[in-house]
Amino acid sequence: MVQALNPSWRKPAAVAAILLIIAVWALLVVSLAPLVGKWPVLVQAIFYLFAGLAWILPLKPLIRWSETAQWRDHSDRGH
């Protein structure tokens, strides 16, 4: 007999959190555009490269939480 899968509420919550993180980060970066636009082009490029990648940092613990209900990886304790 095949059991029906019972999806966890954590996965949709994690997707919603990821979308919220992206939206808030984008608004923050866009709000800085008038200031950043006055910088030299090379400095702007570095800033936007960093800003384009920095939102990824909180995703690893968020995805781990959605899969395991734990924020931290406890598999390497004491080693």
mmCIF file of the N, C-alpha and C atoms, coordinates in Angstrom:
data_MODEL
# 
_entry.id   MODEL 
# 
loop_
_atom_site.group_PDB 
_atom_site.id 
_atom_site.type_symbol 
_atom_site.label_atom_id 
_atom_site.label_alt_id 
_atom_site.label_comp_id 
_atom_site.label_asym_id 
_atom_site.label_entity_id 
_atom_site.label_seq_id 
_atom_site.pdbx_PDB_ins_code 
_atom_site.Cartn_x 
_atom_site.Cartn_y 
_atom_site.Cartn_z 
_atom_site.occupancy 
_atom_site.B_iso_or_equiv 
_atom_site.pdbx_formal_charge 
_atom_site.auth_seq_id 
_atom_site.auth_comp_id 
_atom_site.auth_asym_id 
_atom_site.auth_atom_id 
_atom_site.pdbx_PDB_model_num 
ATOM 1   N N  . MET A 1 1  ? 0.843  -1.177 0.000   1.00 0.00 ? 1  MET A N  1 
ATOM 2   C CA . MET A 1 1  ? 0.000  0.000  0.000   1.00 0.00 ? 1  MET A CA 1 
ATOM 3   C C  . MET A 1 1  ? 0.891  1.244  0.000   1.00 0.00 ? 1  MET A C  1 
ATOM 4   N N  . VAL A 1 2  ? 0.566  2.200  -0.814  1.00 0.00 ? 2  VAL A N  1 
ATOM 5   C CA . VAL A 1 2  ? 1.335  3.434  -0.932  1.00 0.00 ? 2  VAL A CA 1 
ATOM 6   C C  . VAL A 1 2  ? 0.768  4.474  0.015   1.00 0.00 ? 2  VAL A C  1 
ATOM 7   N N  . GLN A 1 3  ? 1.656  5.039  0.856   1.00 0.00 ? 3  GLN A N  1 
ATOM 8   C CA . GLN A 1 3  ? 1.230  6.085  1.776   1.00 0.00 ? 3  GLN A CA 1 
ATOM 9   C C  . GLN A 1 3  ? 1.292  7.440  1.080   1.00 0.00 ? 3  GLN A C  1 
ATOM 10  N N  . ALA A 1 4  ? 0.328  8.281  1.393   1.00 0.00 ? 4  ALA A N  1 
ATOM 11  C CA . ALA A 1 4  ? 0.346  9.648  0.864   1.00 0.00 ? 4  ALA A CA 1 
ATOM 12  C C  . ALA A 1 4  ? 1.425  10.447 1.598   1.00 0.00 ? 4  ALA A C  1 
ATOM 13  N N  . LEU A 1 5  ? 2.173  11.225 0.855   1.00 0.00 ? 5  LEU A N  1 
ATOM 14  C CA . LEU A 1 5  ? 3.197  12.050 1.467   1.00 0.00 ? 5  LEU A CA 1 
ATOM 15  C C  . LEU A 1 5  ? 2.551  13.245 2.152   1.00 0.00 ? 5  LEU A C  1 
ATOM 16  N N  . ASN A 1 6  ? 3.023  13.527 3.353   1.00 0.00 ? 6  ASN A N  1 
ATOM 17  C CA . ASN A 1 6  ? 2.519  14.661 4.114   1.00 0.00 ? 6  ASN A CA 1 
ATOM 18  C C  . ASN A 1 6  ? 3.581  15.752 4.084   1.00 0.00 ? 6  ASN A C  1 
ATOM 19  N N  . PRO A 1 7  ? 3.449  16.721 3.187   1.00 0.00 ? 7  PRO A N  1 
ATOM 20  C CA . PRO A 1 7  ? 4.503  17.738 3.075   1.00 0.00 ? 7  PRO A CA 1 
ATOM 21  C C  . PRO A 1 7  ? 4.611  18.586 4.339   1.00 0.00 ? 7  PRO A C  1 
ATOM 22  N N  . SER A 1 8  ? 5.828  18.965 4.638   1.00 0.00 ? 8  SER A N  1 
ATOM 23  C CA . SER A 1 8  ? 6.094  19.785 5.818   1.00 0.00 ? 8  SER A CA 1 
ATOM 24  C C  . SER A 1 8  ? 5.730  21.234 5.536   1.00 0.00 ? 8  SER A C  1 
ATOM 25  N N  . TRP A 1 9  ? 5.285  21.942 6.543   1.00 0.00 ? 9  TRP A N  1 
ATOM 26  C CA . TRP A 1 9  ? 4.972  23.373 6.416   1.00 0.00 ? 9  TRP A CA 1 
ATOM 27  C C  . TRP A 1 9  ? 6.250  24.194 6.313   1.00 0.00 ? 9  TRP A C  1 
ATOM 28  N N  . ARG A 1 10 ? 7.390  23.590 6.703   1.00 0.00 ? 10 ARG A N  1 
ATOM 29  C CA . ARG A 1 10 ? 8.649  24.336 6.696   1.00 0.00 ? 10 ARG A CA 1 
ATOM 30  C C  . ARG A 1 10 ? 9.102  24.698 5.289   1.00 0.00 ? 10 ARG A C  1 
ATOM 31  N N  . LYS A 1 11 ? 8.851  23.833 4.319   1.00 0.00 ? 11 LYS A N  1 
ATOM 32  C CA . LYS A 1 11 ? 9.309  24.123 2.952   1.00 0.00 ? 11 LYS A CA 1 
ATOM 33  C C  . LYS A 1 11 ? 8.596  25.331 2.361   1.00 0.00 ? 11 LYS A C  1 
ATOM 34  N N  . PRO A 1 12 ? 7.268  25.420 2.415   1.00 0.00 ? 12 PRO A N  1 
ATOM 35  C CA . PRO A 1 12 ? 6.628  26.644 1.914   1.00 0.00 ? 12 PRO A CA 1 
ATOM 36  C C  . PRO A 1 12 ? 7.037  27.883 2.721   1.00 0.00 ? 12 PRO A C  1 
ATOM 37  N N  . ALA A 1 13 ? 7.236  27.719 4.027   1.00 0.00 ? 13 ALA A N  1 
ATOM 38  C CA . ALA A 1 13 ? 7.677  28.846 4.850   1.00 0.00 ? 13 ALA A CA 1 
ATOM 39  C C  . ALA A 1 13 ? 9.078  29.296 4.428   1.00 0.00 ? 13 ALA A C  1 
ATOM 40  N N  . ALA A 1 14 ? 9.953  28.344 4.110   1.00 0.00 ? 14 ALA A N  1 
ATOM 41  C CA . ALA A 1 14 ? 11.304 28.684 3.666   1.00 0.00 ? 14 ALA A CA 1 
ATOM 42  C C  . ALA A 1 14 ? 11.266 29.399 2.314   1.00 0.00 ? 14 ALA A C  1 
ATOM 43  N N  . VAL A 1 15 ? 10.412 28.947 1.415   1.00 0.00 ? 15 VAL A N  1 
ATOM 44  C CA . VAL A 1 15 ? 10.279 29.615 0.114   1.00 0.00 ? 15 VAL A CA 1 
ATOM 45  C C  . VAL A 1 15 ? 9.801  31.050 0.318   1.00 0.00 ? 15 VAL A C  1 
ATOM 46  N N  . ALA A 1 16 ? 8.822  31.233 1.180   1.00 0.00 ? 16 ALA A N  1 
ATOM 47  C CA . ALA A 1 16 ? 8.315  32.583 1.464   1.00 0.00 ? 16 ALA A CA 1 
ATOM 48  C C  . ALA A 1 16 ? 9.413  33.445 2.074   1.00 0.00 ? 16 ALA A C  1 
ATOM 49  N N  . ALA A 1 17 ? 10.197 32.872 2.977   1.00 0.00 ? 17 ALA A N  1 
ATOM 50  C CA . ALA A 1 17 ? 11.294 33.627 3.599   1.00 0.00 ? 17 ALA A CA 1 
ATOM 51  C C  . ALA A 1 17 ? 12.356 34.002 2.569   1.00 0.00 ? 17 ALA A C  1 
ATOM 52  N N  . ILE A 1 18 ? 12.671 33.089 1.665   1.00 0.00 ? 18 ILE A N  1 
ATOM 53  C CA . ILE A 1 18 ? 13.658 33.380 0.620   1.00 0.00 ? 18 ILE A CA 1 
ATOM 54  C C  . ILE A 1 18 ? 13.172 34.527 -0.261  1.00 0.00 ? 18 ILE A C  1 
ATOM 55  N N  . LEU A 1 19 ? 11.908 34.484 -0.665  1.00 0.00 ? 19 LEU A N  1 
ATOM 56  C CA . LEU A 1 19 ? 11.358 35.562 -1.487  1.00 0.00 ? 19 LEU A CA 1 
ATOM 57  C C  . LEU A 1 19 ? 11.370 36.886 -0.732  1.00 0.00 ? 19 LEU A C  1 
ATOM 58  N N  . LEU A 1 20 ? 11.085 36.835 0.565   1.00 0.00 ? 20 LEU A N  1 
ATOM 59  C CA . LEU A 1 20 ? 11.119 38.045 1.380   1.00 0.00 ? 20 LEU A CA 1 
ATOM 60  C C  . LEU A 1 20 ? 12.543 38.594 1.499   1.00 0.00 ? 20 LEU A C  1 
ATOM 61  N N  . ILE A 1 21 ? 13.504 37.717 1.702   1.00 0.00 ? 21 ILE A N  1 
ATOM 62  C CA . ILE A 1 21 ? 14.908 38.136 1.778   1.00 0.00 ? 21 ILE A CA 1 
ATOM 63  C C  . ILE A 1 21 ? 15.323 38.811 0.480   1.00 0.00 ? 21 ILE A C  1 
ATOM 64  N N  . ILE A 1 22 ? 14.971 38.219 -0.652  1.00 0.00 ? 22 ILE A N  1 
ATOM 65  C CA . ILE A 1 22 ? 15.334 38.798 -1.951  1.00 0.00 ? 22 ILE A CA 1 
ATOM 66  C C  . ILE A 1 22 ? 14.685 40.165 -2.128  1.00 0.00 ? 22 ILE A C  1 
ATOM 67  N N  . ALA A 1 23 ? 13.401 40.275 -1.789  1.00 0.00 ? 23 ALA A N  1 
ATOM 68  C CA . ALA A 1 23 ? 12.689 41.548 -1.964  1.00 0.00 ? 23 ALA A CA 1 
ATOM 69  C C  . ALA A 1 23 ? 13.276 42.638 -1.074  1.00 0.00 ? 23 ALA A C  1 
ATOM 70  N N  . VAL A 1 24 ? 13.526 42.331 0.188   1.00 0.00 ? 24 VAL A N  1 
ATOM 71  C CA . VAL A 1 24 ? 14.083 43.327 1.109   1.00 0.00 ? 24 VAL A CA 1 
ATOM 72  C C  . VAL A 1 24 ? 15.491 43.718 0.675   1.00 0.00 ? 24 VAL A C  1 
ATOM 73  N N  . TRP A 1 25 ? 16.289 42.737 0.284   1.00 0.00 ? 25 TRP A N  1 
ATOM 74  C CA . TRP A 1 25 ? 17.653 43.032 -0.157  1.00 0.00 ? 25 TRP A CA 1 
ATOM 75  C C  . TRP A 1 25 ? 17.642 43.905 -1.411  1.00 0.00 ? 25 TRP A C  1 
ATOM 76  N N  . ALA A 1 26 ? 16.770 43.585 -2.359  1.00 0.00 ? 26 ALA A N  1 
ATOM 77  C CA . ALA A 1 26 ? 16.679 44.369 -3.588  1.00 0.00 ? 26 ALA A CA 1 
ATOM 78  C C  . ALA A 1 26 ? 16.262 45.804 -3.287  1.00 0.00 ? 26 ALA A C  1 
ATOM 79  N N  . LEU A 1 27 ? 15.297 45.979 -2.390  1.00 0.00 ? 27 LEU A N  1 
ATOM 80  C CA . LEU A 1 27 ? 14.876 47.330 -2.016  1.00 0.00 ? 27 LEU A CA 1 
ATOM 81  C C  . LEU A 1 27 ? 16.014 48.107 -1.353  1.00 0.00 ? 27 LEU A C  1 
ATOM 82  N N  . LEU A 1 28 ? 16.775 47.433 -0.527  1.00 0.00 ? 28 LEU A N  1 
ATOM 83  C CA . LEU A 1 28 ? 17.911 48.075 0.125   1.00 0.00 ? 28 LEU A CA 1 
ATOM 84  C C  . LEU A 1 28 ? 18.950 48.518 -0.902  1.00 0.00 ? 28 LEU A C  1 
ATOM 85  N N  . VAL A 1 29 ? 19.290 47.636 -1.821  1.00 0.00 ? 29 VAL A N  1 
ATOM 86  C CA . VAL A 1 29 ? 20.297 47.966 -2.830  1.00 0.00 ? 29 VAL A CA 1 
ATOM 87  C C  . VAL A 1 29 ? 19.798 49.085 -3.739  1.00 0.00 ? 29 VAL A C  1 
ATOM 88  N N  . VAL A 1 30 ? 18.531 49.022 -4.141  1.00 0.00 ? 30 VAL A N  1 
ATOM 89  C CA . VAL A 1 30 ? 17.968 50.063 -5.002  1.00 0.00 ? 30 VAL A CA 1 
ATOM 90  C C  . VAL A 1 30 ? 17.944 51.410 -4.280  1.00 0.00 ? 30 VAL A C  1 
ATOM 91  N N  . SER A 1 31 ? 17.675 51.392 -2.986  1.00 0.00 ? 31 SER A N  1 
ATOM 92  C CA . SER A 1 31 ? 17.649 52.657 -2.243  1.00 0.00 ? 31 SER A CA 1 
ATOM 93  C C  . SER A 1 31 ? 19.034 53.291 -2.159  1.00 0.00 ? 31 SER A C  1 
ATOM 94  N N  . LEU A 1 32 ? 20.069 52.502 -2.307  1.00 0.00 ? 32 LEU A N  1 
ATOM 95  C CA . LEU A 1 32 ? 21.441 53.025 -2.280  1.00 0.00 ? 32 LEU A CA 1 
ATOM 96  C C  . LEU A 1 32 ? 21.924 53.472 -3.658  1.00 0.00 ? 32 LEU A C  1 
ATOM 97  N N  . ALA A 1 33 ? 21.155 53.214 -4.711  1.00 0.00 ? 33 ALA A N  1 
ATOM 98  C CA . ALA A 1 33 ? 21.583 53.515 -6.083  1.00 0.00 ? 33 ALA A CA 1 
ATOM 99  C C  . ALA A 1 33 ? 21.970 54.980 -6.300  1.00 0.00 ? 33 ALA A C  1 
ATOM 100 N N  . PRO A 1 34 ? 21.217 55.962 -5.775  1.00 0.00 ? 34 PRO A N  1 
ATOM 101 C CA . PRO A 1 34 ? 21.652 57.357 -5.998  1.00 0.00 ? 34 PRO A CA 1 
ATOM 102 C C  . PRO A 1 34 ? 23.037 57.646 -5.415  1.00 0.00 ? 34 PRO A C  1 
ATOM 103 N N  . LEU A 1 35 ? 23.332 57.068 -4.272  1.00 0.00 ? 35 LEU A N  1 
ATOM 104 C CA . LEU A 1 35 ? 24.650 57.256 -3.662  1.00 0.00 ? 35 LEU A CA 1 
ATOM 105 C C  . LEU A 1 35 ? 25.724 56.500 -4.434  1.00 0.00 ? 35 LEU A C  1 
ATOM 106 N N  . VAL A 1 36 ? 25.441 55.237 -4.740  1.00 0.00 ? 36 VAL A N  1 
ATOM 107 C CA . VAL A 1 36 ? 26.414 54.388 -5.433  1.00 0.00 ? 36 VAL A CA 1 
ATOM 108 C C  . VAL A 1 36 ? 26.687 54.923 -6.837  1.00 0.00 ? 36 VAL A C  1 
ATOM 109 N N  . GLY A 1 37 ? 25.691 55.535 -7.470  1.00 0.00 ? 37 GLY A N  1 
ATOM 110 C CA . GLY A 1 37 ? 25.865 56.081 -8.812  1.00 0.00 ? 37 GLY A CA 1 
ATOM 111 C C  . GLY A 1 37 ? 26.903 57.177 -8.903  1.00 0.00 ? 37 GLY A C  1 
ATOM 112 N N  . LYS A 1 38 ? 27.274 57.776 -7.805  1.00 0.00 ? 38 LYS A N  1 
ATOM 113 C CA . LYS A 1 38 ? 28.295 58.834 -7.774  1.00 0.00 ? 38 LYS A CA 1 
ATOM 114 C C  . LYS A 1 38 ? 29.710 58.277 -7.626  1.00 0.00 ? 38 LYS A C  1 
ATOM 115 N N  . TRP A 1 39 ? 29.811 56.996 -7.355  1.00 0.00 ? 39 TRP A N  1 
ATOM 116 C CA . TRP A 1 39 ? 31.113 56.374 -7.161  1.00 0.00 ? 39 TRP A CA 1 
ATOM 117 C C  . TRP A 1 39 ? 31.771 56.091 -8.515  1.00 0.00 ? 39 TRP A C  1 
ATOM 118 N N  . PRO A 1 40 ? 33.086 55.874 -8.517  1.00 0.00 ? 40 PRO A N  1 
ATOM 119 C CA . PRO A 1 40 ? 33.754 55.440 -9.754  1.00 0.00 ? 40 PRO A CA 1 
ATOM 120 C C  . PRO A 1 40 ? 33.175 54.103 -10.240 1.00 0.00 ? 40 PRO A C  1 
ATOM 121 N N  . VAL A 1 41 ? 33.206 53.911 -11.543 1.00 0.00 ? 41 VAL A N  1 
ATOM 122 C CA . VAL A 1 41 ? 32.568 52.741 -12.151 1.00 0.00 ? 41 VAL A CA 1 
ATOM 123 C C  . VAL A 1 41 ? 33.105 51.428 -11.589 1.00 0.00 ? 41 VAL A C  1 
ATOM 124 N N  . LEU A 1 42 ? 34.399 51.322 -11.383 1.00 0.00 ? 42 LEU A N  1 
ATOM 125 C CA . LEU A 1 42 ? 34.987 50.090 -10.858 1.00 0.00 ? 42 LEU A CA 1 
ATOM 126 C C  . LEU A 1 42 ? 34.485 49.807 -9.441  1.00 0.00 ? 42 LEU A C  1 
ATOM 127 N N  . VAL A 1 43 ? 34.376 50.830 -8.622  1.00 0.00 ? 43 VAL A N  1 
ATOM 128 C CA . VAL A 1 43 ? 33.864 50.659 -7.254  1.00 0.00 ? 43 VAL A CA 1 
ATOM 129 C C  . VAL A 1 43 ? 32.387 50.258 -7.300  1.00 0.00 ? 43 VAL A C  1 
ATOM 130 N N  . GLN A 1 44 ? 31.632 50.849 -8.222  1.00 0.00 ? 44 GLN A N  1 
ATOM 131 C CA . GLN A 1 44 ? 30.228 50.460 -8.396  1.00 0.00 ? 44 GLN A CA 1 
ATOM 132 C C  . GLN A 1 44 ? 30.131 48.978 -8.763  1.00 0.00 ? 44 GLN A C  1 
ATOM 133 N N  . ALA A 1 45 ? 30.986 48.550 -9.677  1.00 0.00 ? 45 ALA A N  1 
ATOM 134 C CA . ALA A 1 45 ? 30.959 47.153 -10.114 1.00 0.00 ? 45 ALA A CA 1 
ATOM 135 C C  . ALA A 1 45 ? 31.230 46.210 -8.948  1.00 0.00 ? 45 ALA A C  1 
ATOM 136 N N  . ILE A 1 46 ? 32.203 46.555 -8.128  1.00 0.00 ? 46 ILE A N  1 
ATOM 137 C CA . ILE A 1 46 ? 32.525 45.725 -6.957  1.00 0.00 ? 46 ILE A CA 1 
ATOM 138 C C  . ILE A 1 46 ? 31.349 45.710 -5.981  1.00 0.00 ? 46 ILE A C  1 
ATOM 139 N N  . PHE A 1 47 ? 30.763 46.875 -5.740  1.00 0.00 ? 47 PHE A N  1 
ATOM 140 C CA . PHE A 1 47 ? 29.613 46.958 -4.836  1.00 0.00 ? 47 PHE A CA 1 
ATOM 141 C C  . PHE A 1 47 ? 28.465 46.090 -5.345  1.00 0.00 ? 47 PHE A C  1 
ATOM 142 N N  . TYR A 1 48 ? 28.123 46.236 -6.626  1.00 0.00 ? 48 TYR A N  1 
ATOM 143 C CA . TYR A 1 48 ? 26.995 45.475 -7.166  1.00 0.00 ? 48 TYR A CA 1 
ATOM 144 C C  . TYR A 1 48 ? 27.291 43.981 -7.261  1.00 0.00 ? 48 TYR A C  1 
ATOM 145 N N  . LEU A 1 49 ? 28.545 43.617 -7.465  1.00 0.00 ? 49 LEU A N  1 
ATOM 146 C CA . LEU A 1 49 ? 28.923 42.200 -7.432  1.00 0.00 ? 49 LEU A CA 1 
ATOM 147 C C  . LEU A 1 49 ? 28.699 41.636 -6.028  1.00 0.00 ? 49 LEU A C  1 
ATOM 148 N N  . PHE A 1 50 ? 29.182 42.372 -5.025  1.00 0.00 ? 50 PHE A N  1 
ATOM 149 C CA . PHE A 1 50 ? 28.962 41.949 -3.642  1.00 0.00 ? 50 PHE A CA 1 
ATOM 150 C C  . PHE A 1 50 ? 27.473 41.899 -3.314  1.00 0.00 ? 50 PHE A C  1 
ATOM 151 N N  . ALA A 1 51 ? 26.744 42.960 -3.660  1.00 0.00 ? 51 ALA A N  1 
ATOM 152 C CA . ALA A 1 51 ? 25.314 43.036 -3.349  1.00 0.00 ? 51 ALA A CA 1 
ATOM 153 C C  . ALA A 1 51 ? 24.527 41.938 -4.064  1.00 0.00 ? 51 ALA A C  1 
ATOM 154 N N  . GLY A 1 52 ? 24.978 41.579 -5.255  1.00 0.00 ? 52 GLY A N  1 
ATOM 155 C CA . GLY A 1 52 ? 24.294 40.539 -6.009  1.00 0.00 ? 52 GLY A CA 1 
ATOM 156 C C  . GLY A 1 52 ? 24.509 39.149 -5.454  1.00 0.00 ? 52 GLY A C  1 
ATOM 157 N N  . LEU A 1 53 ? 25.550 38.970 -4.654  1.00 0.00 ? 53 LEU A N  1 
ATOM 158 C CA . LEU A 1 53 ? 25.851 37.656 -4.079  1.00 0.00 ? 53 LEU A CA 1 
ATOM 159 C C  . LEU A 1 53 ? 25.550 37.556 -2.583  1.00 0.00 ? 53 LEU A C  1 
ATOM 160 N N  . ALA A 1 54 ? 25.526 38.669 -1.882  1.00 0.00 ? 54 ALA A N  1 
ATOM 161 C CA . ALA A 1 54 ? 25.424 38.660 -0.419  1.00 0.00 ? 54 ALA A CA 1 
ATOM 162 C C  . ALA A 1 54 ? 24.103 38.092 0.091   1.00 0.00 ? 54 ALA A C  1 
ATOM 163 N N  . TRP A 1 55 ? 23.031 38.218 -0.668  1.00 0.00 ? 55 TRP A N  1 
ATOM 164 C CA . TRP A 1 55 ? 21.737 37.716 -0.198  1.00 0.00 ? 55 TRP A CA 1 
ATOM 165 C C  . TRP A 1 55 ? 21.723 36.196 -0.103  1.00 0.00 ? 55 TRP A C  1 
ATOM 166 N N  . ILE A 1 56 ? 22.708 35.549 -0.716  1.00 0.00 ? 56 ILE A N  1 
ATOM 167 C CA . ILE A 1 56 ? 22.767 34.089 -0.711  1.00 0.00 ? 56 ILE A CA 1 
ATOM 168 C C  . ILE A 1 56 ? 23.214 33.554 0.656   1.00 0.00 ? 56 ILE A C  1 
ATOM 169 N N  . LEU A 1 57 ? 23.962 34.358 1.428   1.00 0.00 ? 57 LEU A N  1 
ATOM 170 C CA . LEU A 1 57 ? 24.530 33.885 2.697   1.00 0.00 ? 57 LEU A CA 1 
ATOM 171 C C  . LEU A 1 57 ? 23.509 33.284 3.665   1.00 0.00 ? 57 LEU A C  1 
ATOM 172 N N  . PRO A 1 58 ? 22.355 33.903 3.892   1.00 0.00 ? 58 PRO A N  1 
ATOM 173 C CA . PRO A 1 58 ? 21.424 33.300 4.852   1.00 0.00 ? 58 PRO A CA 1 
ATOM 174 C C  . PRO A 1 58 ? 20.656 32.094 4.306   1.00 0.00 ? 58 PRO A C  1 
ATOM 175 N N  . LEU A 1 59 ? 20.850 31.744 3.054   1.00 0.00 ? 59 LEU A N  1 
ATOM 176 C CA . LEU A 1 59 ? 20.067 30.656 2.475   1.00 0.00 ? 59 LEU A CA 1 
ATOM 177 C C  . LEU A 1 59 ? 20.463 29.278 2.987   1.00 0.00 ? 59 LEU A C  1 
ATOM 178 N N  . LYS A 1 60 ? 21.746 29.037 3.214   1.00 0.00 ? 60 LYS A N  1 
ATOM 179 C CA . LYS A 1 60 ? 22.173 27.702 3.649   1.00 0.00 ? 60 LYS A CA 1 
ATOM 180 C C  . LYS A 1 60 ? 21.496 27.281 4.958   1.00 0.00 ? 60 LYS A C  1 
ATOM 181 N N  . PRO A 1 61 ? 21.547 28.106 6.025   1.00 0.00 ? 61 PRO A N  1 
ATOM 182 C CA . PRO A 1 61 ? 20.845 27.676 7.243   1.00 0.00 ? 61 PRO A CA 1 
ATOM 183 C C  . PRO A 1 61 ? 19.328 27.604 7.057   1.00 0.00 ? 61 PRO A C  1 
ATOM 184 N N  . LEU A 1 62 ? 18.784 28.481 6.222   1.00 0.00 ? 62 LEU A N  1 
ATOM 185 C CA . LEU A 1 62 ? 17.342 28.461 5.991   1.00 0.00 ? 62 LEU A CA 1 
ATOM 186 C C  . LEU A 1 62 ? 16.922 27.179 5.273   1.00 0.00 ? 62 LEU A C  1 
ATOM 187 N N  . ILE A 1 63 ? 17.688 26.779 4.277   1.00 0.00 ? 63 ILE A N  1 
ATOM 188 C CA . ILE A 1 63 ? 17.378 25.536 3.561   1.00 0.00 ? 63 ILE A CA 1 
ATOM 189 C C  . ILE A 1 63 ? 17.598 24.333 4.470   1.00 0.00 ? 63 ILE A C  1 
ATOM 190 N N  . ARG A 1 64 ? 18.664 24.356 5.301   1.00 0.00 ? 64 ARG A N  1 
ATOM 191 C CA . ARG A 1 64 ? 18.888 23.262 6.244   1.00 0.00 ? 64 ARG A CA 1 
ATOM 192 C C  . ARG A 1 64 ? 17.707 23.144 7.204   1.00 0.00 ? 64 ARG A C  1 
ATOM 193 N N  . TRP A 1 65 ? 17.219 24.290 7.690   1.00 0.00 ? 65 TRP A N  1 
ATOM 194 C CA . TRP A 1 65 ? 16.066 24.279 8.590   1.00 0.00 ? 65 TRP A CA 1 
ATOM 195 C C  . TRP A 1 65 ? 14.835 23.697 7.896   1.00 0.00 ? 65 TRP A C  1 
ATOM 196 N N  . SER A 1 66 ? 14.615 24.057 6.648   1.00 0.00 ? 66 SER A N  1 
ATOM 197 C CA . SER A 1 66 ? 13.434 23.558 5.943   1.00 0.00 ? 66 SER A CA 1 
ATOM 198 C C  . SER A 1 66 ? 13.495 22.047 5.751   1.00 0.00 ? 66 SER A C  1 
ATOM 199 N N  . GLU A 1 67 ? 14.706 21.490 5.668   1.00 0.00 ? 67 GLU A N  1 
ATOM 200 C CA . GLU A 1 67 ? 14.863 20.052 5.478   1.00 0.00 ? 67 GLU A CA 1 
ATOM 201 C C  . GLU A 1 67 ? 14.922 19.266 6.790   1.00 0.00 ? 67 GLU A C  1 
ATOM 202 N N  . THR A 1 68 ? 15.535 19.852 7.830   1.00 0.00 ? 68 THR A N  1 
ATOM 203 C CA . THR A 1 68 ? 15.815 19.083 9.047   1.00 0.00 ? 68 THR A CA 1 
ATOM 204 C C  . THR A 1 68 ? 15.215 19.662 10.322  1.00 0.00 ? 68 THR A C  1 
ATOM 205 N N  . ALA A 1 69 ? 14.669 20.861 10.264  1.00 0.00 ? 69 ALA A N  1 
ATOM 206 C CA . ALA A 1 69 ? 14.144 21.577 11.434  1.00 0.00 ? 69 ALA A CA 1 
ATOM 207 C C  . ALA A 1 69 ? 15.264 21.992 12.388  1.00 0.00 ? 69 ALA A C  1 
ATOM 208 N N  . GLN A 1 70 ? 16.510 22.046 11.890  1.00 0.00 ? 70 GLN A N  1 
ATOM 209 C CA . GLN A 1 70 ? 17.639 22.514 12.693  1.00 0.00 ? 70 GLN A CA 1 
ATOM 210 C C  . GLN A 1 70 ? 18.337 23.636 11.937  1.00 0.00 ? 70 GLN A C  1 
ATOM 211 N N  . TRP A 1 71 ? 18.745 24.673 12.661  1.00 0.00 ? 71 TRP A N  1 
ATOM 212 C CA . TRP A 1 71 ? 19.422 25.811 12.030  1.00 0.00 ? 71 TRP A CA 1 
ATOM 213 C C  . TRP A 1 71 ? 20.890 25.532 11.775  1.00 0.00 ? 71 TRP A C  1 
ATOM 214 N N  . ARG A 1 72 ? 21.503 24.727 12.634  1.00 0.00 ? 72 ARG A N  1 
ATOM 215 C CA . ARG A 1 72 ? 22.941 24.477 12.519  1.00 0.00 ? 72 ARG A CA 1 
ATOM 216 C C  . ARG A 1 72 ? 23.205 23.023 12.186  1.00 0.00 ? 72 ARG A C  1 
ATOM 217 N N  . ASP A 1 73 ? 24.331 22.793 11.546  1.00 0.00 ? 73 ASP A N  1 
ATOM 218 C CA . ASP A 1 73 ? 24.769 21.443 11.217  1.00 0.00 ? 73 ASP A CA 1 
ATOM 219 C C  . ASP A 1 73 ? 25.480 20.873 12.441  1.00 0.00 ? 73 ASP A C  1 
ATOM 220 N N  . HIS A 1 74 ? 24.885 19.904 13.078  1.00 0.00 ? 74 HIS A N  1 
ATOM 221 C CA . HIS A 1 74 ? 25.456 19.314 14.291  1.00 0.00 ? 74 HIS A CA 1 
ATOM 222 C C  . HIS A 1 74 ? 26.174 17.996 14.015  1.00 0.00 ? 74 HIS A C  1 
ATOM 223 N N  . SER A 1 75 ? 26.402 17.679 12.753  1.00 0.00 ? 75 SER A N  1 
ATOM 224 C CA . SER A 1 75 ? 27.003 16.399 12.410  1.00 0.00 ? 75 SER A CA 1 
ATOM 225 C C  . SER A 1 75 ? 28.494 16.340 12.722  1.00 0.00 ? 75 SER A C  1 
ATOM 226 N N  . ASP A 1 76 ? 29.161 17.483 12.892  1.00 0.00 ? 76 ASP A N  1 
ATOM 227 C CA . ASP A 1 76 ? 30.615 17.482 13.129  1.00 0.00 ? 76 ASP A CA 1 
ATOM 228 C C  . ASP A 1 76 ? 30.979 17.962 14.524  1.00 0.00 ? 76 ASP A C  1 
ATOM 229 N N  . ARG A 1 77 ? 30.176 17.663 15.510  1.00 0.00 ? 77 ARG A N  1 
ATOM 230 C CA . ARG A 1 77 ? 30.452 18.099 16.891  1.00 0.00 ? 77 ARG A CA 1 
ATOM 231 C C  . ARG A 1 77 ? 31.713 17.431 17.418  1.00 0.00 ? 77 ARG A C  1 
ATOM 232 N N  . GLY A 1 78 ? 32.609 18.269 17.910  1.00 0.00 ? 78 GLY A N  1 
ATOM 233 C CA . GLY A 1 78 ? 33.788 17.760 18.598  1.00 0.00 ? 78 GLY A CA 1 
ATOM 234 C C  . GLY A 1 78 ? 34.838 17.134 17.712  1.00 0.00 ? 78 GLY A C  1 
ATOM 235 N N  . HIS A 1 79 ? 34.707 17.223 16.421  1.00 0.00 ? 79 HIS A N  1 
ATOM 236 C CA . HIS A 1 79 ? 35.701 16.601 15.535  1.00 0.00 ? 79 HIS A CA 1 
ATOM 237 C C  . HIS A 1 79 ? 36.500 17.620 14.826  1.00 0.00 ? 79 HIS A C  1 
# 
